[in-house]
Amino acid sequence: VTYGADHFYISQSDKGGLVFGGDLDGYNSYAQRGNLPLVEHVASAGISMLP
């Protein structure tokens, strides 16, 4: 499932798990702490697609 307006996709892996993806970060970061606002944006786009 792909949603172009919110730059979001969901696909199923070979083992049956769901793979979520979204926008790229606005800058390159080698930190391993993540980007919580981006995660929240991708999660809200997924929830709005699959109620």
C-alpha positions as semicolon CSV with decimal commas, in nm:
position;residue;x (nm);y (nm);z (nm)
1;V;0,000;0,000;0,000
2;T;0,146;0,336;-0,098
3;Y;0,014;0,682;-0,017
4;G;0,193;0,948;-0,219
5;A;0,048;1,260;-0,057
6;D;0,194;1,171;0,283
7;H;0,502;0,986;0,146
8;F;0,411;0,666;0,327
9;Y;0,414;0,297;0,238
10;I;0,342;-0,042;0,394
11;S;0,461;-0,369;0,247
12;Q;0,482;-0,727;0,367
13;S;0,817;-0,901;0,411
14;D;0,894;-1,258;0,305
15;K;0,838;-1,379;0,661
16;G;0,498;-1,210;0,689
17;G;0,594;-0,901;0,890
18;L;0,485;-0,550;0,796
19;V;0,745;-0,298;0,679
20;F;0,653;0,069;0,725
21;G;0,834;0,357;0,556
22;G;0,801;0,729;0,515
23;D;0,981;1,054;0,435
24;L;1,356;1,082;0,450
25;D;1,519;1,296;0,715
26;G;1,595;1,649;0,600
27;Y;1,967;1,605;0,673
28;N;2,221;1,326;0,706
29;S;2,265;1,213;1,064
30;Y;2,484;0,931;1,186
31;A;2,328;0,938;1,533
32;Q;2,148;0,624;1,643
33;R;1,892;0,799;1,861
34;G;1,626;0,828;1,590
35;N;1,391;1,111;1,503
36;L;1,071;1,093;1,708
37;P;0,874;1,361;1,516
38;L;0,933;1,170;1,191
39;V;0,828;0,842;1,352
40;E;0,510;1,007;1,482
41;H;0,434;1,146;1,134
42;V;0,476;0,804;0,968
43;A;0,268;0,632;1,238
44;S;-0,016;0,884;1,205
45;A;-0,017;0,842;0,826
46;G;-0,042;0,464;0,869
47;I;-0,324;0,490;1,120
48;S;-0,519;0,724;0,892
49;M;-0,487;0,475;0,603
50;L;-0,581;0,160;0,794
51;P;-0,848;0,243;1,054
